[in-house]
């Protein structure tokens, strides 16, 4: 690559994402029964009138579309039923086979394509990830898109070097912004223990800083480092005893928290970093 690098992608993320969404909308229309790619990417669902309904991302497009093809496991179809349950439309409801699929391979940026598409297509059956991107009416650049997708490994290596160059912050001294990105958690004796991603690092940081119920990091610290036993609520192992939760907070206080803000490519960067550094408490992609 010459002019396109990690910084370019972050600064020009809207142009890149707008291009990806347009390519997705223009891709070949197929049915759920067709053979689909087992690569990572994005997919777009439309109804029989060719109205856009749902956009998603997947590490394996074929597996995700197979999940959507069955009423019991289809997120988009359940949302369709709920969306129409209070109207007369439900009397003439569509079957899953009345919908069509488009998909593209996305080597980097698939989560941001989903978030961008929900707002900018828009896709009214997406119930989550709303408001993560702004409405954008600018240009597209197919050549830039192709170059970025073809050189995604180089971009991830560049991002890694930028992340490693940042200073670590003591956990409760960290100045965290409400932006999307990656975060890196180290302990002075255990070393790198966790790498995570979030559409809002400030919210995720607050979640990890308080009680265990919504925090996978705190659950892993309690179980796998401190040896505590998770208690069950509503048939889910979600919390520790109060004194144990306090010990987890004390452990976290010893850790450092490094945020790395990302406008484009945070899923792929998280996966790459976990595979590269194998943090103690990550389960996903840590093989």
Secondary structure as UniProt FT lines:
FT   HELIX           6..11
FT   HELIX           13..26
FT   TURN            32..33
FT   STRAND          41..46
FT   TURN            48..49
FT   STRAND          52..58
FT   HELIX           61..68
FT   TURN            71..73
FT   HELIX           75..84
FT   TURN            85..86
FT   HELIX           88..92
FT   HELIX           96..98
FT   STRAND          100..105
FT   HELIX           110..120
FT   TURN            121..122
FT   TURN            124..125
FT   TURN            130..131
FT   HELIX           142..150
FT   HELIX           152..164
FT   HELIX           171..173
FT   STRAND          181..187
FT   TURN            188..190
FT   STRAND          191..198
FT   HELIX           201..209
FT   TURN            213..214
FT   HELIX           216..220
FT   HELIX           221..225
FT   STRAND          231..233
FT   TURN            234..235
FT   STRAND          236..239
FT   HELIX           242..254
FT   STRAND          256..261
FT   HELIX           266..277
FT   TURN            280..281
FT   TURN            284..285
//
